[in-house]
Amino acid sequence: MWKKMIFYFPEWTVFLQGFIAFLVPYGIAKIYKWICTAKEENEMADIKDETKLRS
């Protein structure tokens, strides 16, 4: 019975490819979020600087 189940179980390379297929879009999303957050923080810092200059 176990031999039949193992026969249908994919090789480790399939799991590695699946992990990479998950990791690449996840990494891109995290980098995009990091860039957007950094951009928003810089914009907020610029607004604070402008407010200080006006005072």
Backbone as JSON Lines, residues from 0, in Angstrom:
{"i":0,"aa":"M","n":[0.82,-1.2,0.0],"ca":[0.0,0.0,0.0],"c":[0.87,1.26,0.0]}
{"i":1,"aa":"W","n":[1.91,1.29,0.84],"ca":[2.78,2.47,0.89],"c":[3.52,2.68,-0.43]}
{"i":2,"aa":"K","n":[3.87,1.59,-1.08],"ca":[4.56,1.72,-2.37],"c":[3.67,2.39,-3.41]}
{"i":3,"aa":"K","n":[2.37,2.08,-3.37],"ca":[1.45,2.72,-4.3],"c":[1.3,4.2,-3.99]}
{"i":4,"aa":"M","n":[1.26,4.55,-2.7],"ca":[1.14,5.95,-2.33],"c":[2.39,6.73,-2.7]}
{"i":5,"aa":"I","n":[3.53,6.16,-2.45],"ca":[4.79,6.84,-2.77],"c":[4.95,6.99,-4.28]}
{"i":6,"aa":"F","n":[4.41,6.07,-5.03],"ca":[4.47,6.17,-6.48],"c":[3.81,7.47,-6.97]}
{"i":7,"aa":"Y","n":[2.71,7.87,-6.35],"ca":[1.98,9.08,-6.75],"c":[2.53,10.34,-6.1]}
{"i":8,"aa":"F","n":[3.41,10.2,-5.15],"ca":[3.99,11.34,-4.46],"c":[5.07,11.95,-5.34]}
{"i":9,"aa":"P","n":[5.02,13.26,-5.61],"ca":[5.99,13.87,-6.52],"c":[7.41,13.92,-5.93]}
{"i":10,"aa":"E","n":[8.38,14.12,-6.79],"ca":[9.77,14.2,-6.34],"c":[10.01,15.52,-5.63]}
{"i":11,"aa":"W","n":[11.14,15.62,-4.96],"ca":[11.46,16.82,-4.17],"c":[11.64,18.04,-5.07]}
{"i":12,"aa":"T","n":[12.03,17.84,-6.32],"ca":[12.22,18.98,-7.22],"c":[10.9,19.7,-7.49]}
{"i":13,"aa":"V","n":[9.8,18.95,-7.49],"ca":[8.49,19.56,-7.7],"c":[8.16,20.49,-6.53]}
{"i":14,"aa":"F","n":[8.47,20.05,-5.31],"ca":[8.23,20.9,-4.15],"c":[9.14,22.12,-4.16]}
{"i":15,"aa":"L","n":[10.36,21.95,-4.61],"ca":[11.28,23.07,-4.7],"c":[10.78,24.09,-5.72]}
{"i":16,"aa":"Q","n":[10.3,23.63,-6.84],"ca":[9.76,24.54,-7.86],"c":[8.51,25.26,-7.35]}
{"i":17,"aa":"G","n":[7.68,24.55,-6.61],"ca":[6.49,25.18,-6.03],"c":[6.87,26.24,-5.02]}
{"i":18,"aa":"F","n":[7.88,25.96,-4.21],"ca":[8.34,26.93,-3.22],"c":[8.89,28.17,-3.91]}
{"i":19,"aa":"I","n":[9.66,28.0,-4.95],"ca":[10.21,29.13,-5.69],"c":[9.08,29.92,-6.38]}
{"i":20,"aa":"A","n":[8.1,29.21,-6.92],"ca":[6.97,29.88,-7.56],"c":[6.17,30.7,-6.56]}
{"i":21,"aa":"F","n":[6.17,30.31,-5.29],"ca":[5.52,31.09,-4.26],"c":[6.42,32.22,-3.79]}
{"i":22,"aa":"L","n":[7.7,31.96,-3.67],"ca":[8.63,32.91,-3.09],"c":[8.86,34.14,-3.97]}
{"i":23,"aa":"V","n":[8.92,33.97,-5.26],"ca":[9.21,35.09,-6.17],"c":[8.1,36.15,-6.11]}
{"i":24,"aa":"P","n":[6.83,35.82,-6.3],"ca":[5.8,36.87,-6.2],"c":[5.69,37.45,-4.79]}
{"i":25,"aa":"Y","n":[5.92,36.62,-3.78],"ca":[5.88,37.11,-2.4],"c":[6.99,38.13,-2.18]}
{"i":26,"aa":"G","n":[8.18,37.86,-2.68],"ca":[9.29,38.79,-2.55],"c":[9.03,40.08,-3.29]}
{"i":27,"aa":"I","n":[8.48,39.99,-4.48],"ca":[8.16,41.18,-5.26],"c":[7.13,42.04,-4.53]}
{"i":28,"aa":"A","n":[6.12,41.4,-3.95],"ca":[5.1,42.14,-3.21],"c":[5.7,42.84,-1.99]}
{"i":29,"aa":"K","n":[6.58,42.15,-1.28],"ca":[7.21,42.74,-0.09],"c":[8.09,43.93,-0.47]}
{"i":30,"aa":"I","n":[8.84,43.81,-1.55],"ca":[9.7,44.91,-2.01],"c":[8.84,46.1,-2.44]}
{"i":31,"aa":"Y","n":[7.75,45.83,-3.15],"ca":[6.84,46.91,-3.58],"c":[6.25,47.62,-2.38]}
{"i":32,"aa":"K","n":[5.81,46.86,-1.38],"ca":[5.25,47.46,-0.17],"c":[6.3,48.29,0.56]}
{"i":33,"aa":"W","n":[7.53,47.8,0.6],"ca":[8.62,48.52,1.27],"c":[8.89,49.85,0.56]}
{"i":34,"aa":"I","n":[8.89,49.82,-0.77],"ca":[9.13,51.04,-1.55],"c":[8.0,52.05,-1.33]}
{"i":35,"aa":"C","n":[6.75,51.58,-1.36],"ca":[5.61,52.49,-1.15],"c":[5.64,53.09,0.24]}
{"i":36,"aa":"T","n":[5.97,52.3,1.24],"ca":[6.03,52.8,2.61],"c":[7.14,53.83,2.75]}
{"i":37,"aa":"A","n":[8.28,53.56,2.17],"ca":[9.39,54.51,2.23],"c":[9.03,55.81,1.53]}
{"i":38,"aa":"K","n":[8.33,55.71,0.42],"ca":[7.92,56.91,-0.32],"c":[6.95,57.74,0.5]}
{"i":39,"aa":"E","n":[5.98,57.09,1.15],"ca":[5.02,57.81,1.98],"c":[5.71,58.47,3.18]}
{"i":40,"aa":"E","n":[6.67,57.79,3.78],"ca":[7.39,58.36,4.91],"c":[8.18,59.59,4.49]}
{"i":41,"aa":"N","n":[8.79,59.53,3.31],"ca":[9.54,60.68,2.8],"c":[8.61,61.85,2.51]}
{"i":42,"aa":"E","n":[7.43,61.57,1.97],"ca":[6.47,62.64,1.7],"c":[6.0,63.28,3.01]}
{"i":43,"aa":"M","n":[5.78,62.47,4.03],"ca":[5.35,63.02,5.32],"c":[6.48,63.85,5.95]}
{"i":44,"aa":"A","n":[7.72,63.41,5.79],"ca":[8.84,64.17,6.32],"c":[8.96,65.5,5.59]}
{"i":45,"aa":"D","n":[8.73,65.53,4.29],"ca":[8.77,66.78,3.54],"c":[7.68,67.75,4.0]}
{"i":46,"aa":"I","n":[6.5,67.2,4.27],"ca":[5.4,68.06,4.74],"c":[5.75,68.65,6.1]}
{"i":47,"aa":"K","n":[6.34,67.85,7.0],"ca":[6.73,68.37,8.31],"c":[7.8,69.45,8.18]}
{"i":48,"aa":"D","n":[8.75,69.25,7.26],"ca":[9.8,70.26,7.05],"c":[9.21,71.57,6.54]}
{"i":49,"aa":"E","n":[8.26,71.48,5.62],"ca":[7.61,72.68,5.1],"c":[6.84,73.41,6.2]}
{"i":50,"aa":"T","n":[6.21,72.67,7.08],"ca":[5.45,73.27,8.17],"c":[6.4,74.0,9.12]}
{"i":51,"aa":"K","n":[7.54,73.43,9.4],"ca":[8.52,74.07,10.28],"c":[9.07,75.36,9.66]}
{"i":52,"aa":"L","n":[9.27,75.34,8.36],"ca":[9.8,76.53,7.68],"c":[8.8,77.68,7.71]}
{"i":53,"aa":"R","n":[7.51,77.37,7.65],"ca":[6.47,78.4,7.65],"c":[6.31,79.05,9.03]}
{"i":54,"aa":"S","n":[6.63,78.32,10.08],"ca":[6.44,78.84,11.45],"c":[7.43,79.91,11.81]}
